Amino acid sequence: MKPNTPPPSIFEIDSRLTLIPVVNASAPFATALRRELLKRPFDALAVALPKSFANPVIEAVEQLPNLSFVALSLSDQNTTYRDSVADPETEDSLPLATYVPIDPCQAVIAAIRFALGEHIPIAWVGSDSPPLRRNAPYFPDTYALRSTSLDRFCAALLPSISPPSSPLEQLQIDELAYRINTTTELASHTIALCPLEDWPWVRQSILAQRAAPTLPPSTTISENENQPTNYAIDPRGYLFMLGELPFLTGLYERAREECDEDESILTEGLKELFMNSRSSYRQELGNRARQISPLLLSQCLKYIRNQSLLERRMTPSFYTIVQSAQQMMGDPFAVHLVNTATQYPYEYPLPWPTARLGIDQADLPGEGLHRLVSLLPGPKLEWSSLELQRPPKPLDQERWGSRWNPYMQCSWPEEDTQIESFRSRIVERARQLLGADLARTEKFTTSIMDGIDLRETLRHWYDGSLYVKVNPPSIGHLDATVMVFDSEPDPRHYDWRATWFSEHPEESTLAFFATHFKNQMIGPGIAMATYGGSMFLYPPRPIPDIWQDPRLDFAETLEQRLIAAACLHSQSRHIALMSPTPPGLVFKKIAKRFGRKLVHVPLAHFSDSVIQQLRIFHVLNGRKVRSYAANFIRKA
């Protein structure tokens, strides 16, 4: 061998044949295989699919990026195969069908697509008999191909590949090897693809047949009278056929269309998935949506990474992604994430009947429900259930709204506890601000009082004196609190105004303006609204409805009426006001009119997520609804 000659690849059998193993249902492996094909000159491609599937598969691949599949319904005579692939956990009597998913992230489909684009002949060397395995064995995460070569990855897996478990499997391997040997006689250099779990044994059979030629083996169980048929897919079934999420599959197709690199799609695509989900989430919920900040997204992605490592995975599963989003951002965002992840952007009409897909099942038009077995099987998937609170249907909302009793309304006790606790925090913060205005500095004598005043001490550094702070206790109490969440609330948006009285001594008398609850029915007798502003009187006491009180008709806006009502009914001189901006001249004039003074607590002192949670509250159509309201109420 010459010094400059590169070492032979482990895929090369001789100068006329290269045997490359494939892992199905893996986008990183499909990308690595395409790179391998680009750097190897060849004039024939052999794929382990039956020849009867050739024309339908080529027609379907030419329709990409539209998704479809090719299925063949097995005749009743294939009892041997039916017994070999029977699932002991399910005893269904559904007819069987083999199918080829036309998935651009399937390595074999990507190779066929490459060969058609380069006008390279394709040899269909698969057996006409159905496969004996329903799923491929588990292999390490193919995400590792980002940092290693394809030949090193496959070579590392050789010790873990088990030999054929039955004579029938060995016979199918020998038949595949014989057909691959036959194709090498018709081309100068052939690249053949075979499943990774059969790779060393196909290679061994190829070399053995070349050393001692034998009669062609045959594994045909019985002739099938049916022919493969092309089917379009109902968009709701994309998730059951694709190896990657439909959203990520769309990103791979977009990268192919724009000639971009696709090596980082699995990582960057996950970020784009969350960004698109956040956009649709904000668009639907508006100001009721929780603030999904970049920091929260970063923490969620770290959480997903940690969960994946605990599951011994490099890439997260769909279940891990959705569960993490639900735990950190709530059910509404998780629902939008699921909807975004299952969307595929390339949907155009196809000239074939549309089939509905499920878990290993398909409803084939004209043939009924079938149990599916893939000719390009990936590792077995584990399906898990995750309970999400889905948005109600418009018909249900209309029915619930028509049955609403306008004379029976009450709140949800858990939200009452939260908002009262928040009111107490605002009162404490206002009292601290009042005490800060009365604080003074004294020269140290016998006690350090409330701490050393460093600023005043440094000013008198020249004489060595110490100065201490004195914070006198707050005098009086605050019994009225006003919360304004928007700087300029629109009365057309906040069209529901009400005054509620307390059910027990631990609750405040509450007056508020909010979005109308009938616009957001979430369950039978359960509605949702969003505060625009509110006023609390604690201890509670009966007052006239502030929205009907003629003494407050001088107020021009909703927030002015709340402040005027608080000043009118408060028994203390100070009113706690939480708002986005400091009180203006109009607010101060209203307070002065009643002999009161506003103590401003900035809204920015509190977390956006806490404020957003508190603004959303639920209205129940009577106390009896509280017995089942927890099944419908979940915070965003």
RARA-V49259 format. One record per helix or strand of 2 or more residues. SS is the DSSP state (helix for helix, strand for strand). FROM is the first residue (numbers start at 1). TO is the last residue. If there is no record, write none. Layout:
((SS & FROM & TO) (SS & FROM & TO))
This chain:
((strand & 12 & 14) (strand & 17 & 22) (helix & 27 & 38) (strand & 44 & 47) (helix & 51 & 62) (strand & 68 & 73) (helix & 79 & 84) (strand & 95 & 102) (helix & 107 & 117) (strand & 121 & 124) (helix & 142 & 146) (helix & 150 & 160) (helix & 167 & 186) (strand & 190 & 195) (helix & 196 & 211) (strand & 229 & 233) (helix & 235 & 241) (helix & 246 & 258) (helix & 265 & 288) (helix & 294 & 310) (helix & 318 & 329) (helix & 331 & 341) (strand & 354 & 358) (strand & 361 & 364) (strand & 368 & 374) (helix & 394 & 402) (strand & 410 & 411) (helix & 413 & 437) (strand & 440 & 443) (helix & 454 & 459) (helix & 461 & 463) (strand & 467 & 470) (strand & 480 & 484) (strand & 496 & 500) (strand & 509 & 514) (helix & 517 & 519) (strand & 521 & 523) (strand & 526 & 537) (helix & 550 & 552) (helix & 558 & 569) (strand & 574 & 579) (helix & 585 & 593) (strand & 597 & 602) (helix & 603 & 605) (helix & 608 & 615) (strand & 616 & 620) (helix & 623 & 627) (helix & 629 & 631))
